[in-house]
């Protein structure tokens, strides 16, 4: 029996095209900016697994990956204990630009 797998997205490679959410809506929805938010749980349903494989194969940016189910991460950290980021965090979509060192803030 094959170990459970989960779907992952590479936020750096993803352009937010959205095909994946159309192919496997059971595992993926799009955030406010059109980037995928992926269910990190194991894929146990065979039909959903077929759709996940199709989403991986059709991603135009090759940003989706099926991996073996890992131990649940704690406190949103990776194995190197560095923080993981959502697509919006990685692309800066939710953070306003920072003022340059020469500019004064308007507080």
Biopython code that builds the backbone (N, CA, C, O; Angstrom):
import numpy as np
from Bio.PDB.StructureBuilder import StructureBuilder

atoms = [
    (1, "UNK", "N", (0.836, -1.180, 0.000)),
    (1, "UNK", "CA", (0.000, 0.000, 0.000)),
    (1, "UNK", "C", (0.886, 1.250, 0.000)),
    (1, "UNK", "O", (1.848, 1.337, 0.762)),
    (2, "UNK", "N", (0.559, 2.189, -0.840)),
    (2, "UNK", "CA", (1.300, 3.436, -0.977)),
    (2, "UNK", "C", (1.085, 4.337, 0.251)),
    (2, "UNK", "O", (-0.048, 4.479, 0.712)),
    (3, "UNK", "N", (2.154, 4.947, 0.786)),
    (3, "UNK", "CA", (1.961, 5.839, 1.940)),
    (3, "UNK", "C", (1.121, 7.050, 1.540)),
    (3, "UNK", "O", (1.130, 7.451, 0.376)),
    (4, "UNK", "N", (0.401, 7.631, 2.488)),
    (4, "UNK", "CA", (-0.423, 8.798, 2.156)),
    (4, "UNK", "C", (0.433, 9.937, 1.603)),
    (4, "UNK", "O", (1.569, 10.152, 2.026)),
    (5, "UNK", "N", (-0.134, 10.641, 0.667)),
    (5, "UNK", "CA", (0.559, 11.777, 0.082)),
    (5, "UNK", "C", (-0.224, 13.053, 0.365)),
    (5, "UNK", "O", (-1.407, 13.020, 0.701)),
    (6, "UNK", "N", (0.468, 14.175, 0.219)),
    (6, "UNK", "CA", (-0.194, 15.457, 0.355)),
    (6, "UNK", "C", (0.249, 16.352, -0.789)),
    (6, "UNK", "O", (1.304, 16.147, -1.389)),
    (7, "UNK", "N", (-0.563, 17.327, -1.071)),
    (7, "UNK", "CA", (-0.293, 18.263, -2.151)),
    (7, "UNK", "C", (0.391, 19.491, -1.568)),
    (7, "UNK", "O", (-0.024, 20.004, -0.529)),
    (8, "UNK", "N", (1.446, 19.964, -2.240)),
    (8, "UNK", "CA", (2.164, 21.158, -1.791)),
    (8, "UNK", "C", (2.284, 22.118, -2.963)),
    (8, "UNK", "O", (2.264, 21.705, -4.122)),
    (9, "UNK", "N", (2.408, 23.397, -2.651)),
    (9, "UNK", "CA", (2.607, 24.414, -3.678)),
    (9, "UNK", "C", (3.909, 25.162, -3.391)),
    (9, "UNK", "O", (4.222, 25.471, -2.241)),
    (10, "UNK", "N", (4.648, 25.442, -4.437)),
    (10, "UNK", "CA", (5.853, 26.264, -4.329)),
    (10, "UNK", "C", (5.411, 27.704, -4.562)),
    (10, "UNK", "O", (5.123, 28.077, -5.699)),
    (11, "UNK", "N", (5.351, 28.524, -3.510)),
    (11, "UNK", "CA", (4.823, 29.877, -3.657)),
    (11, "UNK", "C", (5.686, 30.780, -4.527)),
    (11, "UNK", "O", (5.191, 31.766, -5.072)),
    (12, "UNK", "N", (6.952, 30.460, -4.661)),
    (12, "UNK", "CA", (7.833, 31.276, -5.497)),
    (12, "UNK", "C", (7.550, 31.010, -6.975)),
    (12, "UNK", "O", (7.564, 31.938, -7.784)),
    (13, "UNK", "N", (7.297, 29.766, -7.327)),
    (13, "UNK", "CA", (7.047, 29.401, -8.721)),
    (13, "UNK", "C", (5.636, 29.742, -9.170)),
    (13, "UNK", "O", (5.408, 29.962, -10.359)),
    (14, "UNK", "N", (4.688, 29.791, -8.252)),
    (14, "UNK", "CA", (3.280, 29.973, -8.603)),
    (14, "UNK", "C", (3.001, 31.389, -9.108)),
    (14, "UNK", "O", (3.431, 32.377, -8.512)),
    (15, "UNK", "N", (2.265, 31.463, -10.231)),
    (15, "UNK", "CA", (1.821, 32.744, -10.777)),
    (15, "UNK", "C", (0.349, 33.011, -10.495)),
    (15, "UNK", "O", (-0.176, 34.047, -10.903)),
    (16, "UNK", "N", (-0.320, 32.105, -9.810)),
    (16, "UNK", "CA", (-1.727, 32.310, -9.482)),
    (16, "UNK", "C", (-2.663, 32.160, -10.659)),
    (16, "UNK", "O", (-3.667, 32.867, -10.742)),
    (17, "UNK", "N", (-2.356, 31.254, -11.572)),
    (17, "UNK", "CA", (-3.213, 31.026, -12.738)),
    (17, "UNK", "C", (-4.561, 30.454, -12.305)),
    (17, "UNK", "O", (-5.596, 30.862, -12.831)),
    (18, "UNK", "N", (-4.567, 29.512, -11.352)),
    (18, "UNK", "CA", (-5.802, 29.005, -10.778)),
    (18, "UNK", "C", (-6.357, 27.727, -11.353)),
    (18, "UNK", "O", (-7.411, 27.269, -10.911)),
    (19, "UNK", "N", (-5.679, 27.125, -12.335)),
    (19, "UNK", "CA", (-6.175, 25.864, -12.893)),
    (19, "UNK", "C", (-6.319, 24.806, -11.806)),
    (19, "UNK", "O", (-7.274, 24.029, -11.811)),
    (20, "UNK", "N", (-5.383, 24.778, -10.887)),
    (20, "UNK", "CA", (-5.365, 23.751, -9.855)),
    (20, "UNK", "C", (-6.640, 23.761, -9.013)),
    (20, "UNK", "O", (-7.165, 22.702, -8.669)),
    (21, "UNK", "N", (-7.131, 24.938, -8.687)),
    (21, "UNK", "CA", (-8.347, 25.041, -7.870)),
    (21, "UNK", "C", (-9.572, 24.566, -8.644)),
    (21, "UNK", "O", (-10.536, 24.083, -8.050)),
    (22, "UNK", "N", (-9.537, 24.701, -9.949)),
    (22, "UNK", "CA", (-10.635, 24.195, -10.776)),
    (22, "UNK", "C", (-10.581, 22.672, -10.886)),
    (22, "UNK", "O", (-11.621, 22.014, -10.923)),
    (23, "UNK", "N", (-9.384, 22.117, -10.937)),
    (23, "UNK", "CA", (-9.214, 20.675, -11.120)),
    (23, "UNK", "C", (-9.469, 19.907, -9.831)),
    (23, "UNK", "O", (-10.090, 18.845, -9.860)),
    (24, "UNK", "N", (-9.003, 20.425, -8.705)),
    (24, "UNK", "CA", (-9.133, 19.709, -7.435)),
    (24, "UNK", "C", (-9.629, 20.674, -6.339)),
    (24, "UNK", "O", (-8.885, 21.011, -5.419)),
    (25, "UNK", "N", (-10.885, 21.109, -6.451)),
    (25, "UNK", "CA", (-11.422, 22.043, -5.449)),
    (25, "UNK", "C", (-11.555, 21.422, -4.061)),
    (25, "UNK", "O", (-11.724, 22.140, -3.076)),
    (26, "UNK", "N", (-11.480, 20.104, -3.977)),
    (26, "UNK", "CA", (-11.533, 19.440, -2.669)),
    (26, "UNK", "C", (-10.302, 19.762, -1.824)),
    (26, "UNK", "O", (-10.351, 19.674, -0.597)),
    (27, "UNK", "N", (-9.194, 20.137, -2.481)),
    (27, "UNK", "CA", (-7.934, 20.385, -1.775)),
    (27, "UNK", "C", (-7.427, 21.818, -1.891)),
    (27, "UNK", "O", (-6.596, 22.245, -1.089)),
    (28, "UNK", "N", (-7.914, 22.562, -2.874)),
    (28, "UNK", "CA", (-7.351, 23.886, -3.151)),
    (28, "UNK", "C", (-8.452, 24.920, -3.312)),
    (28, "UNK", "O", (-9.439, 24.688, -4.011)),
    (29, "UNK", "N", (-8.277, 26.065, -2.660)),
    (29, "UNK", "CA", (-9.096, 27.231, -2.979)),
    (29, "UNK", "C", (-8.155, 28.397, -3.220)),
    (29, "UNK", "O", (-6.993, 28.354, -2.815)),
    (30, "UNK", "N", (-8.643, 29.432, -3.873)),
    (30, "UNK", "CA", (-7.813, 30.584, -4.187)),
    (30, "UNK", "C", (-8.031, 31.687, -3.170)),
    (30, "UNK", "O", (-9.160, 31.958, -2.759)),
    (31, "UNK", "N", (-6.932, 32.324, -2.767)),
    (31, "UNK", "CA", (-7.047, 33.434, -1.819)),
    (31, "UNK", "C", (-7.515, 34.692, -2.561)),
    (31, "UNK", "O", (-7.830, 34.632, -3.749)),
    (32, "UNK", "N", (-7.560, 35.806, -1.872)),
    (32, "UNK", "CA", (-8.059, 37.048, -2.461)),
    (32, "UNK", "C", (-7.238, 37.537, -3.644)),
    (32, "UNK", "O", (-7.738, 38.320, -4.452)),
    (33, "UNK", "N", (-5.994, 37.097, -3.765)),
    (33, "UNK", "CA", (-5.120, 37.508, -4.848)),
    (33, "UNK", "C", (-5.037, 36.458, -5.960)),
    (33, "UNK", "O", (-4.286, 36.628, -6.921)),
    (34, "UNK", "N", (-5.801, 35.382, -5.829)),
    (34, "UNK", "CA", (-5.822, 34.344, -6.851)),
    (34, "UNK", "C", (-4.772, 33.265, -6.693)),
    (34, "UNK", "O", (-4.579, 32.449, -7.594)),
    (35, "UNK", "N", (-4.086, 33.251, -5.554)),
    (35, "UNK", "CA", (-3.076, 32.227, -5.318)),
    (35, "UNK", "C", (-3.681, 31.052, -4.549)),
    (35, "UNK", "O", (-4.585, 31.243, -3.736)),
    (36, "UNK", "N", (-3.185, 29.834, -4.803)),
    (36, "UNK", "CA", (-3.769, 28.654, -4.173)),
    (36, "UNK", "C", (-3.455, 28.533, -2.690)),
    (36, "UNK", "O", (-2.347, 28.822, -2.239)),
    (37, "UNK", "N", (-4.460, 28.100, -1.950)),
    (37, "UNK", "CA", (-4.303, 27.716, -0.552)),
    (37, "UNK", "C", (-4.614, 26.232, -0.532)),
    (37, "UNK", "O", (-5.724, 25.818, -0.867)),
    (38, "UNK", "N", (-3.636, 25.433, -0.141)),
    (38, "UNK", "CA", (-3.714, 23.979, -0.280)),
    (38, "UNK", "C", (-3.973, 23.323, 1.070)),
    (38, "UNK", "O", (-3.346, 23.668, 2.073)),
    (39, "UNK", "N", (-4.895, 22.381, 1.082)),
    (39, "UNK", "CA", (-5.149, 21.559, 2.273)),
    (39, "UNK", "C", (-3.904, 20.704, 2.512)),
    (39, "UNK", "O", (-3.498, 19.938, 1.637)),
    (40, "UNK", "N", (-3.305, 20.832, 3.679)),
    (40, "UNK", "CA", (-2.051, 20.137, 3.981)),
    (40, "UNK", "C", (-2.245, 18.708, 4.469)),
    (40, "UNK", "O", (-1.266, 18.013, 4.742)),
    (41, "UNK", "N", (-3.480, 18.262, 4.583)),
    (41, "UNK", "CA", (-3.731, 16.924, 5.077)),
    (41, "UNK", "C", (-3.437, 15.848, 4.052)),
    (41, "UNK", "O", (-3.252, 16.138, 2.870)),
    (42, "UNK", "N", (-3.395, 14.605, 4.507)),
    (42, "UNK", "CA", (-3.143, 13.496, 3.584)),
    (42, "UNK", "C", (-4.324, 13.294, 2.638)),
    (42, "UNK", "O", (-5.479, 13.512, 3.005)),
    (43, "UNK", "N", (-4.017, 12.880, 1.437)),
    (43, "UNK", "CA", (-5.045, 12.594, 0.439)),
    (43, "UNK", "C", (-5.379, 11.115, 0.555)),
    (43, "UNK", "O", (-4.549, 10.262, 0.242)),
    (44, "UNK", "N", (-6.584, 10.811, 1.002)),
    (44, "UNK", "CA", (-6.973, 9.423, 1.237)),
    (44, "UNK", "C", (-7.989, 8.913, 0.223)),
    (44, "UNK", "O", (-8.193, 7.703, 0.120)),
    (45, "UNK", "N", (-8.618, 9.790, -0.515)),
    (45, "UNK", "CA", (-9.637, 9.419, -1.488)),
    (45, "UNK", "C", (-8.983, 9.216, -2.855)),
    (45, "UNK", "O", (-8.262, 10.093, -3.330)),
    (46, "UNK", "N", (-9.227, 8.064, -3.491)),
    (46, "UNK", "CA", (-8.606, 7.755, -4.780)),
    (46, "UNK", "C", (-8.996, 8.741, -5.874)),
    (46, "UNK", "O", (-8.150, 9.131, -6.679)),
    (47, "UNK", "N", (-10.254, 9.149, -5.918)),
    (47, "UNK", "CA", (-10.700, 10.101, -6.939)),
    (47, "UNK", "C", (-10.018, 11.453, -6.750)),
    (47, "UNK", "O", (-9.597, 12.084, -7.720)),
    (48, "UNK", "N", (-9.913, 11.889, -5.512)),
    (48, "UNK", "CA", (-9.238, 13.159, -5.232)),
    (48, "UNK", "C", (-7.755, 13.052, -5.595)),
    (48, "UNK", "O", (-7.174, 14.010, -6.104)),
    (49, "UNK", "N", (-7.143, 11.900, -5.339)),
    (49, "UNK", "CA", (-5.740, 11.695, -5.701)),
    (49, "UNK", "C", (-5.551, 11.789, -7.215)),
    (49, "UNK", "O", (-4.577, 12.383, -7.677)),
    (50, "UNK", "N", (-6.457, 11.218, -7.984)),
    (50, "UNK", "CA", (-6.369, 11.324, -9.452)),
    (50, "UNK", "C", (-6.436, 12.780, -9.879)),
    (50, "UNK", "O", (-5.680, 13.203, -10.753)),
    (51, "UNK", "N", (-7.327, 13.548, -9.275)),
    (51, "UNK", "CA", (-7.463, 14.965, -9.617)),
    (51, "UNK", "C", (-6.205, 15.740, -9.195)),
    (51, "UNK", "O", (-5.749, 16.630, -9.913)),
    (52, "UNK", "N", (-5.652, 15.394, -8.029)),
    (52, "UNK", "CA", (-4.429, 16.055, -7.566)),
    (52, "UNK", "C", (-3.278, 15.788, -8.537)),
    (52, "UNK", "O", (-2.513, 16.697, -8.858)),
    (53, "UNK", "N", (-3.155, 14.549, -9.001)),
    (53, "UNK", "CA", (-2.109, 14.218, -9.981)),
    (53, "UNK", "C", (-2.301, 14.992, -11.275)),
    (53, "UNK", "O", (-1.333, 15.445, -11.886)),
    (54, "UNK", "N", (-3.550, 15.139, -11.690)),
    (54, "UNK", "CA", (-3.842, 15.913, -12.903)),
    (54, "UNK", "C", (-3.476, 17.381, -12.699)),
    (54, "UNK", "O", (-2.921, 18.006, -13.603)),
    (55, "UNK", "N", (-3.776, 17.939, -11.530)),
    (55, "UNK", "CA", (-3.432, 19.331, -11.234)),
    (55, "UNK", "C", (-1.915, 19.528, -11.275)),
    (55, "UNK", "O", (-1.430, 20.519, -11.820)),
    (56, "UNK", "N", (-1.168, 18.584, -10.699)),
    (56, "UNK", "CA", (0.296, 18.657, -10.723)),
    (56, "UNK", "C", (0.794, 18.624, -12.163)),
    (56, "UNK", "O", (1.675, 19.398, -12.536)),
    (57, "UNK", "N", (0.234, 17.732, -12.967)),
    (57, "UNK", "CA", (0.688, 17.569, -14.348)),
    (57, "UNK", "C", (0.340, 18.761, -15.232)),
    (57, "UNK", "O", (1.048, 19.023, -16.204)),
    (58, "UNK", "N", (-0.719, 19.484, -14.925)),
    (58, "UNK", "CA", (-1.154, 20.578, -15.797)),
    (58, "UNK", "C", (-0.763, 21.963, -15.307)),
    (58, "UNK", "O", (-1.065, 22.953, -15.973)),
    (59, "UNK", "N", (-0.104, 22.059, -14.169)),
    (59, "UNK", "CA", (0.304, 23.374, -13.654)),
    (59, "UNK", "C", (1.292, 24.005, -14.642)),
    (59, "UNK", "O", (2.350, 23.430, -14.900)),
    (60, "UNK", "N", (0.964, 25.173, -15.197)),
    (60, "UNK", "CA", (1.853, 25.766, -16.194)),
    (60, "UNK", "C", (3.192, 26.234, -15.616)),
    (60, "UNK", "O", (4.153, 26.390, -16.369)),
    (61, "UNK", "N", (3.281, 26.458, -14.330)),
    (61, "UNK", "CA", (4.517, 26.900, -13.691)),
    (61, "UNK", "C", (5.214, 25.780, -12.921)),
    (61, "UNK", "O", (6.239, 26.015, -12.281)),
    (62, "UNK", "N", (4.667, 24.563, -12.978)),
    (62, "UNK", "CA", (5.223, 23.410, -12.260)),
    (62, "UNK", "C", (5.381, 23.715, -10.770)),
    (62, "UNK", "O", (6.372, 23.338, -10.145)),
    (63, "UNK", "N", (4.392, 24.398, -10.223)),
    (63, "UNK", "CA", (4.458, 24.844, -8.830)),
    (63, "UNK", "C", (3.807, 23.874, -7.853)),
    (63, "UNK", "O", (3.891, 24.074, -6.641)),
    (64, "UNK", "N", (3.165, 22.834, -8.354)),
    (64, "UNK", "CA", (2.518, 21.850, -7.481)),
    (64, "UNK", "C", (3.353, 20.584, -7.397)),
    (64, "UNK", "O", (4.034, 20.200, -8.348)),
    (65, "UNK", "N", (3.284, 19.943, -6.230)),
    (65, "UNK", "CA", (4.065, 18.745, -5.986)),
    (65, "UNK", "C", (3.300, 17.828, -5.053)),
    (65, "UNK", "O", (2.694, 18.287, -4.085)),
    (66, "UNK", "N", (3.325, 16.539, -5.336)),
    (66, "UNK", "CA", (2.791, 15.540, -4.409)),
    (66, "UNK", "C", (3.960, 14.968, -3.627)),
    (66, "UNK", "O", (4.957, 14.540, -4.210)),
    (67, "UNK", "N", (3.835, 14.962, -2.299)),
    (67, "UNK", "CA", (4.891, 14.433, -1.447)),
    (67, "UNK", "C", (4.295, 13.435, -0.473)),
    (67, "UNK", "O", (3.090, 13.434, -0.224)),
    (68, "UNK", "N", (5.154, 12.588, 0.073)),
    (68, "UNK", "CA", (4.682, 11.665, 1.103)),
    (68, "UNK", "C", (4.289, 12.458, 2.328)),
    (68, "UNK", "O", (4.900, 13.478, 2.647)),
    (69, "UNK", "N", (3.268, 11.986, 3.010)),
    (69, "UNK", "CA", (2.782, 12.668, 4.208)),
    (69, "UNK", "C", (3.882, 12.699, 5.251)),
    (69, "UNK", "O", (4.414, 11.655, 5.629)),
    (70, "UNK", "N", (4.223, 13.880, 5.714)),
    (70, "UNK", "CA", (5.241, 14.044, 6.752)),
    (70, "UNK", "C", (4.560, 14.156, 8.101)),
    (70, "UNK", "O", (3.336, 14.254, 8.195)),
    (71, "UNK", "N", (5.380, 14.138, 9.145)),
    (71, "UNK", "CA", (4.855, 14.418, 10.475)),
    (71, "UNK", "C", (4.303, 15.829, 10.467)),
    (71, "UNK", "O", (4.808, 16.693, 9.751)),
    (72, "UNK", "N", (3.276, 16.066, 11.252)),
    (72, "UNK", "CA", (2.676, 17.393, 11.301)),
    (72, "UNK", "C", (3.686, 18.406, 11.818)),
    (72, "UNK", "O", (4.289, 18.202, 12.872)),
    (73, "UNK", "N", (3.876, 19.515, 11.069)),
    (73, "UNK", "CA", (4.796, 20.535, 11.549)),
    (73, "UNK", "C", (4.219, 21.235, 12.780)),
    (73, "UNK", "O", (3.003, 21.309, 12.952)),
    (74, "UNK", "N", (5.097, 21.740, 13.618)),
    (74, "UNK", "CA", (4.643, 22.458, 14.800)),
    (74, "UNK", "C", (4.928, 23.936, 14.629)),
    (74, "UNK", "O", (5.990, 24.320, 14.139)),
    (75, "UNK", "N", (3.997, 24.750, 15.026)),
    (75, "UNK", "CA", (4.139, 26.207, 15.032)),
    (75, "UNK", "C", (4.604, 26.750, 13.686)),
    (75, "UNK", "O", (5.432, 27.660, 13.638)),
    (76, "UNK", "N", (4.087, 26.208, 12.610)),
    (76, "UNK", "CA", (4.411, 26.670, 11.264)),
    (76, "UNK", "C", (5.908, 26.763, 11.016)),
    (76, "UNK", "O", (6.394, 27.779, 10.521)),
    (77, "UNK", "N", (6.631, 25.723, 11.353)),
    (77, "UNK", "CA", (8.064, 25.719, 11.100)),
    (77, "UNK", "C", (8.435, 24.549, 10.223)),
    (77, "UNK", "O", (7.721, 23.548, 10.164)),
    (78, "UNK", "N", (9.550, 24.680, 9.547)),
    (78, "UNK", "CA", (10.059, 23.599, 8.722)),
    (78, "UNK", "C", (11.015, 22.769, 9.547)),
    (78, "UNK", "O", (11.214, 23.037, 10.732)),
    (79, "UNK", "N", (11.606, 21.770, 8.933)),
    (79, "UNK", "CA", (12.524, 20.904, 9.658)),
    (79, "UNK", "C", (13.764, 21.661, 10.118)),
    (79, "UNK", "O", (14.420, 21.237, 11.069)),
    (80, "UNK", "N", (14.101, 22.774, 9.466)),
    (80, "UNK", "CA", (15.246, 23.569, 9.887)),
    (80, "UNK", "C", (14.833, 24.649, 10.887)),
    (80, "UNK", "O", (15.637, 25.510, 11.245)),
    (81, "UNK", "N", (13.599, 24.602, 11.329)),
    (81, "UNK", "CA", (13.069, 25.549, 12.297)),
    (81, "UNK", "C", (13.012, 26.976, 11.765)),
    (81, "UNK", "O", (13.060, 27.934, 12.536)),
    (82, "UNK", "N", (12.910, 27.115, 10.431)),
    (82, "UNK", "CA", (12.718, 28.438, 9.861)),
    (82, "UNK", "C", (11.235, 28.592, 9.541)),
    (82, "UNK", "O", (10.574, 27.602, 9.226)),
    (83, "UNK", "N", (10.699, 29.800, 9.613)),
    (83, "UNK", "CA", (9.266, 29.964, 9.397)),
    (83, "UNK", "C", (8.860, 29.636, 7.964)),
    (83, "UNK", "O", (9.607, 29.906, 7.023)),
    (84, "UNK", "N", (7.686, 29.059, 7.804)),
    (84, "UNK", "CA", (7.135, 28.844, 6.481)),
    (84, "UNK", "C", (6.231, 30.026, 6.165)),
    (84, "UNK", "O", (5.749, 30.708, 7.070)),
    (85, "UNK", "N", (6.004, 30.266, 4.883)),
    (85, "UNK", "CA", (5.216, 31.415, 4.461)),
    (85, "UNK", "C", (4.038, 30.985, 3.613)),
    (85, "UNK", "O", (4.117, 29.998, 2.882)),
    (86, "UNK", "N", (2.955, 31.720, 3.710)),
    (86, "UNK", "CA", (1.864, 31.525, 2.772)),
    (86, "UNK", "C", (2.274, 32.171, 1.460)),
    (86, "UNK", "O", (3.253, 32.916, 1.421)),
    (87, "UNK", "N", (1.540, 31.900, 0.380)),
    (87, "UNK", "CA", (1.862, 32.508, -0.907)),
    (87, "UNK", "C", (1.806, 34.027, -0.794)),
    (87, "UNK", "O", (2.687, 34.717, -1.306)),
    (88, "UNK", "N", (0.785, 34.552, -0.131)),
    (88, "UNK", "CA", (0.651, 36.002, 0.010)),
    (88, "UNK", "C", (1.824, 36.587, 0.788)),
    (88, "UNK", "O", (2.324, 37.655, 0.434)),
    (89, "UNK", "N", (2.267, 35.911, 1.833)),
    (89, "UNK", "CA", (3.409, 36.395, 2.606)),
    (89, "UNK", "C", (4.686, 36.349, 1.773)),
    (89, "UNK", "O", (5.488, 37.283, 1.803)),
    (90, "UNK", "N", (4.872, 35.264, 1.033)),
    (90, "UNK", "CA", (6.090, 35.105, 0.238)),
    (90, "UNK", "C", (6.174, 36.123, -0.887)),
    (90, "UNK", "O", (7.268, 36.554, -1.252)),
    (91, "UNK", "N", (5.043, 36.507, -1.434)),
    (91, "UNK", "CA", (5.046, 37.459, -2.547)),
    (91, "UNK", "C", (4.912, 38.889, -2.072)),
    (91, "UNK", "O", (4.982, 39.816, -2.879)),
    (92, "UNK", "N", (4.719, 39.087, -0.774)),
    (92, "UNK", "CA", (4.586, 40.438, -0.246)),
    (92, "UNK", "C", (3.226, 41.047, -0.492)),
    (92, "UNK", "O", (3.040, 42.249, -0.303)),
    (93, "UNK", "N", (2.270, 40.232, -0.911)),
    (93, "UNK", "CA", (0.963, 40.760, -1.285)),
    (93, "UNK", "C", (0.176, 41.318, -0.106)),
    (93, "UNK", "O", (-0.742, 42.112, -0.309)),
    (94, "UNK", "N", (0.509, 40.928, 1.117)),
    (94, "UNK", "CA", (-0.272, 41.417, 2.242)),
    (94, "UNK", "C", (0.470, 42.449, 3.077)),
    (94, "UNK", "O", (-0.062, 42.951, 4.068)),
    (95, "UNK", "N", (1.698, 42.767, 2.677)),
    (95, "UNK", "CA", (2.479, 43.715, 3.448)),
    (95, "UNK", "C", (2.658, 44.997, 2.645)),
    (95, "UNK", "O", (3.067, 44.930, 1.486)),
    (96, "UNK", "N", (2.366, 46.163, 3.220)),
    (96, "UNK", "CA", (2.597, 47.417, 2.500)),
    (96, "UNK", "C", (4.089, 47.638, 2.321)),
    (96, "UNK", "O", (4.890, 47.137, 3.109)),
    (97, "UNK", "N", (4.467, 48.380, 1.295)),
    (97, "UNK", "CA", (5.899, 48.633, 1.102)),
    (97, "UNK", "C", (6.467, 49.403, 2.291)),
    (97, "UNK", "O", (5.781, 50.226, 2.896)),
    (98, "UNK", "N", (7.712, 49.128, 2.612)),
    (98, "UNK", "CA", (8.365, 49.806, 3.726)),
    (98, "UNK", "C", (8.932, 51.134, 3.253)),
    (98, "UNK", "O", (9.347, 51.275, 2.102)),
    (99, "UNK", "N", (8.944, 52.098, 4.153)),
    (99, "UNK", "CA", (9.523, 53.398, 3.842)),
    (99, "UNK", "C", (11.030, 53.269, 3.731)),
    (99, "UNK", "O", (11.647, 52.482, 4.450)),
    (100, "UNK", "N", (11.625, 54.043, 2.826)),
    (100, "UNK", "CA", (13.082, 54.049, 2.705)),
    (100, "UNK", "C", (13.666, 54.702, 3.936)),
    (100, "UNK", "O", (12.978, 55.459, 4.621)),
    (101, "UNK", "N", (14.913, 54.425, 4.228)),
    (101, "UNK", "CA", (15.529, 54.922, 5.454)),
    (101, "UNK", "C", (15.542, 56.444, 5.530)),
    (101, "UNK", "O", (15.566, 57.001, 6.627)),
    (102, "UNK", "N", (15.526, 57.129, 4.387)),
    (102, "UNK", "CA", (15.532, 58.574, 4.383)),
    (102, "UNK", "C", (14.163, 59.201, 4.587)),
    (102, "UNK", "O", (14.070, 60.400, 4.851)),
    (103, "UNK", "N", (13.101, 58.415, 4.472)),
    (103, "UNK", "CA", (11.735, 58.928, 4.614)),
    (103, "UNK", "C", (11.285, 58.838, 6.056)),
    (103, "UNK", "O", (11.682, 57.925, 6.779)),
    (104, "UNK", "N", (10.471, 59.767, 6.471)),
    (104, "UNK", "CA", (9.921, 59.729, 7.811)),
    (104, "UNK", "C", (8.519, 59.150, 7.754)),
    (104, "UNK", "O", (7.776, 59.382, 6.800)),
    (105, "UNK", "N", (8.163, 58.392, 8.785)),
    (105, "UNK", "CA", (6.812, 57.835, 8.831)),
    (105, "UNK", "C", (5.847, 58.892, 9.315)),
    (105, "UNK", "O", (6.263, 59.855, 9.959)),
    (106, "UNK", "N", (4.588, 58.738, 9.027)),
    (106, "UNK", "CA", (3.540, 59.697, 9.352)),
    (106, "UNK", "C", (2.778, 59.288, 10.591)),
    (106, "UNK", "O", (1.553, 59.409, 10.603)),
    (107, "UNK", "N", (3.436, 58.809, 11.641)),
    (107, "UNK", "CA", (2.734, 58.347, 12.849)),
    (107, "UNK", "C", (2.385, 59.469, 13.732)),
    (107, "UNK", "O", (1.792, 59.261, 14.790)),
]
sb = StructureBuilder()
sb.init_structure("model")
sb.init_model(0)
sb.init_chain("A")
sb.init_seg("    ")
for serial, (resi, resn, name, xyz) in enumerate(atoms, 1):
    if name == "N":
        sb.init_residue(resn, " ", resi, " ")
    sb.init_atom(name, np.array(xyz, "f"), 0.0, 1.0, " ", f" {name:<3s}", serial, name[0])
structure = sb.get_structure()
